[in-house]
Amino acid sequence: MPEHSSKRYTDFQKNITDDFMIDTKALRQEQIEKAQQVIRHDSFVTTSTSAIPASMPFTPELIAGADVGFEKNGTVTRAAIAVLHYPSLELLEYQVARIDTVLPYIPGLLSFREYPALMAAWQKLSLRPDLVMVDGQGIAHPRRFGVASHFGLLADIPTIGVAKSRLCGEHPPVGDAVGSYQPLMDHAEQIGVVWRSKKRCNPLYISIGHKVSLDSSVFWVEQCMKGYRLPEPTRWADGIASNRPFFKQTMQKNL
């Protein structure tokens, strides 16, 4: 980031913190309390008639991906949600919401910064997905309440956390072969799975968001792969949010 941009961002962080007088202790306590409301087993309602594996209690017909980014030196929060048909993984709808950033970046409290834009994008959708993969942590969080869990609880929708990096926990080295995995552990509790989605790429950190078990979370991420590091739902959301040329051209052609 250029020096002048860095200074503007630092000033923004200071101003927004001063304006809101953030009670971080209260927010952390809220995370602890809301984490108790997260459903960690499969609790899924769908009208799909597709054949499903015997071990899977549901098959989603519409799977969405959600991603959040920031613009204008952090003063604007941007959320994108892409809705795909399953099993074709064809893009059916996308929505982007931009709102004024409500909180500065505070480690461990990112979901409070991101969920308002996610909810704004969610409310713009005409299609209601059965399952949402969120680019971020679910229960793989120090207080077991990352953005995938926070959003899932607020929207009352099954969610999966699909993060590109580790926030907390430890794991053994993951094998190089696609599909290799290791449990992500924190204080003797399994909080996720570290899963190799593509060779020569860093693994993904998959965790329960809300209303989806860990086994089902890994299964559905795997079902949504098309040879890239990210599953198609979050790959689309990331591409749309970033306004990348390929995704922009494809959207204009298909929608």
C-alpha positions as CSV (number, residue, x, y, z in Angstrom):
1,M,0.0,0.0,0.0
2,P,1.5,3.4,-0.9
3,E,2.6,5.5,2.1
4,H,-0.2,8.2,1.5
5,S,-2.9,5.4,1.3
6,S,-1.5,3.8,4.4
7,K,-1.7,7.0,6.3
8,R,-5.4,7.6,5.1
9,Y,-6.3,4.1,6.2
10,T,-4.6,4.6,9.6
11,D,-6.4,7.9,10.1
12,F,-9.7,6.1,9.1
13,Q,-9.1,3.3,11.6
14,K,-8.4,5.9,14.4
15,N,-11.4,8.0,13.6
16,I,-13.9,5.2,13.4
17,T,-12.6,3.7,16.6
18,D,-12.9,7.1,18.3
19,D,-16.4,7.7,16.9
20,F,-17.8,4.3,18.0
21,M,-15.9,3.9,21.3
22,I,-15.9,0.2,20.7
23,D,-16.4,-2.0,23.7
24,T,-14.3,-5.0,22.6
25,K,-14.9,-6.9,25.8
26,A,-18.7,-6.8,25.3
27,L,-18.3,-7.9,21.6
28,R,-16.1,-10.9,22.7
29,Q,-18.7,-11.8,25.3
30,E,-21.4,-11.6,22.7
31,Q,-19.4,-14.0,20.5
32,I,-19.1,-16.5,23.4
33,E,-22.9,-16.3,24.0
34,K,-23.9,-16.5,20.4
35,A,-21.5,-19.4,19.8
36,Q,-23.8,-21.5,22.0
37,Q,-26.6,-20.9,19.5
38,V,-24.7,-22.3,16.6
39,I,-26.1,-25.7,15.4
40,R,-23.2,-28.0,14.7
41,H,-25.2,-30.9,13.2
42,D,-27.0,-31.1,9.9
43,S,-30.3,-29.2,10.2
44,F,-31.3,-28.8,6.6
45,V,-34.6,-28.2,4.7
46,T,-34.6,-28.6,1.0
47,T,-37.0,-29.5,-1.8
48,S,-34.4,-31.2,-3.9
49,T,-35.3,-34.6,-5.4
50,S,-31.7,-35.4,-6.4
51,A,-30.1,-38.7,-5.5
52,I,-27.9,-38.3,-2.4
53,P,-25.2,-40.5,-0.8
54,A,-26.6,-42.6,2.0
55,S,-24.3,-40.8,4.5
56,M,-25.6,-37.3,3.5
57,P,-29.0,-36.3,5.0
58,F,-29.6,-33.5,2.4
59,T,-28.8,-32.3,-1.1
60,P,-28.9,-28.6,-1.7
61,E,-30.3,-27.4,-5.0
62,L,-28.9,-23.9,-4.7
63,I,-25.5,-23.3,-3.2
64,A,-24.1,-19.8,-2.7
65,G,-20.7,-18.3,-2.0
66,A,-20.1,-15.2,0.0
67,D,-17.1,-12.9,0.2
68,V,-16.3,-9.6,1.7
69,G,-13.8,-7.0,0.7
70,F,-13.1,-3.3,1.4
71,E,-12.8,-0.2,-0.9
72,K,-11.7,3.4,-0.5
73,N,-9.0,2.7,2.1
74,G,-11.3,0.6,4.2
75,T,-14.1,3.1,4.4
76,V,-16.5,1.1,2.3
77,T,-17.3,-2.6,2.9
78,R,-18.2,-4.7,-0.1
79,A,-20.0,-8.0,0.0
80,A,-20.7,-10.3,-2.9
81,I,-23.0,-13.4,-2.9
82,A,-23.1,-15.7,-5.9
83,V,-25.9,-18.3,-6.2
84,L,-25.1,-21.5,-8.1
85,H,-27.2,-24.4,-9.2
86,Y,-26.2,-27.8,-7.9
87,P,-24.9,-30.1,-9.4
88,S,-24.2,-28.1,-12.5
89,L,-22.5,-25.3,-10.5
90,E,-23.9,-22.8,-13.1
91,L,-24.2,-19.2,-11.9
92,L,-27.8,-18.2,-11.5
93,E,-27.7,-14.9,-9.6
94,Y,-25.3,-12.6,-7.9
95,Q,-25.7,-9.5,-5.7
96,V,-23.1,-7.0,-4.5
97,A,-23.7,-4.6,-1.6
98,R,-21.6,-1.7,-0.6
99,I,-22.0,0.0,2.8
100,D,-20.1,2.4,5.0
101,T,-17.6,0.4,7.1
102,V,-19.0,0.2,10.6
103,L,-15.9,-1.0,12.5
104,P,-12.2,-0.9,12.2
105,Y,-10.2,-4.1,11.8
106,I,-9.9,-5.8,15.3
107,P,-8.4,-9.3,15.4
108,G,-10.9,-11.9,16.3
109,L,-13.9,-9.5,15.8
110,L,-13.9,-9.5,12.0
111,S,-17.4,-10.8,11.7
112,F,-18.9,-7.6,13.3
113,R,-17.1,-5.7,10.6
114,E,-18.3,-7.9,7.7
115,Y,-21.8,-9.1,8.5
116,P,-23.7,-5.8,7.8
117,A,-22.6,-5.9,4.2
118,L,-23.3,-9.6,3.9
119,M,-26.8,-9.1,5.2
120,A,-27.3,-6.3,2.8
121,A,-26.3,-8.5,-0.1
122,W,-28.4,-11.3,1.2
123,Q,-31.5,-9.2,1.3
124,K,-31.1,-8.3,-2.3
125,L,-31.2,-11.9,-3.5
126,S,-34.3,-13.1,-5.4
127,L,-33.2,-16.7,-5.0
128,R,-32.8,-18.2,-1.6
129,P,-29.9,-20.7,-1.5
130,D,-30.1,-23.9,0.6
131,L,-26.5,-23.6,1.7
132,V,-23.9,-20.8,1.8
133,M,-20.1,-21.2,1.7
134,V,-18.5,-18.2,3.3
135,D,-15.0,-17.1,2.6
136,G,-13.8,-17.0,6.2
137,Q,-13.9,-18.9,9.5
138,G,-16.9,-20.7,11.0
139,I,-16.2,-22.2,14.5
140,A,-12.5,-22.4,13.7
141,H,-12.3,-19.2,15.8
142,P,-10.9,-18.5,19.3
143,R,-14.5,-18.1,20.6
144,R,-16.0,-20.5,18.0
145,F,-17.9,-17.7,16.3
146,G,-16.3,-16.5,13.0
147,V,-18.1,-14.7,10.2
148,A,-19.6,-17.9,8.6
149,S,-21.2,-18.7,12.0
150,H,-22.3,-15.1,12.6
151,F,-23.9,-14.8,9.2
152,G,-25.5,-18.2,9.3
153,L,-27.1,-17.5,12.7
154,L,-28.4,-14.1,11.6
155,A,-29.7,-15.3,8.2
156,D,-30.9,-18.6,9.7
157,I,-29.3,-20.5,6.8
158,P,-26.9,-23.5,6.7
159,T,-23.3,-22.1,6.3
160,I,-19.8,-23.5,5.9
161,G,-16.6,-21.7,6.7
162,V,-14.1,-22.0,3.9
163,A,-11.0,-20.0,4.9
164,K,-7.8,-19.5,3.0
165,S,-5.7,-19.2,6.1
166,R,-5.6,-20.4,9.7
167,L,-6.9,-18.2,12.5
168,C,-6.4,-20.5,15.5
169,G,-5.7,-24.2,16.2
170,E,-2.9,-26.6,15.2
171,H,-2.6,-29.4,12.7
172,P,0.0,-31.9,11.4
173,P,1.4,-31.3,7.9
174,V,-1.1,-32.0,5.1
175,G,-0.1,-34.4,2.3
176,D,0.6,-33.0,-1.2
177,A,-2.1,-35.1,-2.9
178,V,-5.5,-33.5,-3.7
179,G,-7.9,-34.6,-1.0
180,S,-5.3,-35.0,1.7
181,Y,-6.5,-33.6,5.0
182,Q,-5.7,-33.2,8.7
183,P,-7.9,-32.3,11.7
184,L,-7.6,-28.7,12.9
185,M,-7.4,-29.0,16.7
186,D,-7.6,-26.3,19.5
187,H,-7.3,-27.4,23.1
188,A,-8.2,-31.0,22.3
189,E,-11.3,-29.9,20.4
190,Q,-11.6,-30.5,16.6
191,I,-12.7,-27.1,15.2
192,G,-12.2,-27.9,11.5
193,V,-10.4,-29.8,8.7
194,V,-7.4,-28.7,6.8
195,W,-7.9,-29.9,3.3
196,R,-5.7,-30.0,0.2
197,S,-7.9,-28.8,-2.6
198,K,-5.2,-28.4,-5.3
199,K,-1.6,-29.5,-5.7
200,R,1.1,-26.9,-5.0
201,C,-1.4,-24.6,-3.3
202,N,-2.0,-23.9,0.4
203,P,-4.8,-26.0,1.9
204,L,-8.2,-24.7,2.8
205,Y,-9.5,-24.4,6.4
206,I,-13.0,-25.9,6.4
207,S,-15.2,-25.5,9.5
208,I,-18.8,-25.7,10.6
209,G,-20.6,-22.4,10.1
210,H,-24.2,-23.1,11.2
211,K,-26.6,-26.0,10.7
212,V,-24.1,-28.2,8.8
213,S,-21.9,-30.9,10.4
214,L,-18.2,-31.0,9.8
215,D,-18.4,-34.2,7.7
216,S,-21.0,-32.6,5.5
217,S,-19.0,-29.4,5.3
218,V,-16.0,-31.2,3.9
219,F,-18.2,-33.3,1.6
220,W,-20.0,-30.3,0.0
221,V,-16.8,-28.3,-0.4
222,E,-15.4,-31.3,-2.3
223,Q,-18.5,-31.6,-4.4
224,C,-18.1,-28.0,-5.5
225,M,-14.5,-28.2,-6.8
226,K,-13.6,-27.7,-10.5
227,G,-9.9,-27.9,-10.4
228,Y,-9.2,-24.6,-8.7
229,R,-8.0,-24.0,-5.1
230,L,-11.4,-22.6,-4.1
231,P,-14.8,-24.3,-4.4
232,E,-16.9,-22.7,-7.2
233,P,-19.3,-20.8,-4.9
234,T,-16.6,-18.8,-3.1
235,R,-14.5,-18.6,-6.2
236,W,-17.4,-16.9,-8.0
237,A,-18.1,-14.6,-5.0
238,D,-14.4,-13.6,-4.8
239,G,-14.2,-13.0,-8.5
240,I,-17.4,-10.9,-8.6
241,A,-16.4,-8.9,-5.5
242,S,-13.0,-8.2,-7.1
243,N,-14.6,-7.3,-10.5
244,R,-12.1,-9.5,-12.3
245,P,-12.3,-9.4,-16.1
246,F,-13.1,-13.1,-16.7
247,F,-15.9,-13.2,-14.2
248,K,-17.3,-9.8,-15.5
249,Q,-17.3,-11.1,-19.1
250,T,-18.9,-14.4,-18.0
251,M,-21.6,-12.7,-16.0
252,Q,-22.5,-10.4,-18.9
253,K,-22.7,-13.3,-21.2
254,N,-24.7,-15.7,-19.0
255,L,-27.0,-13.5,-17.0
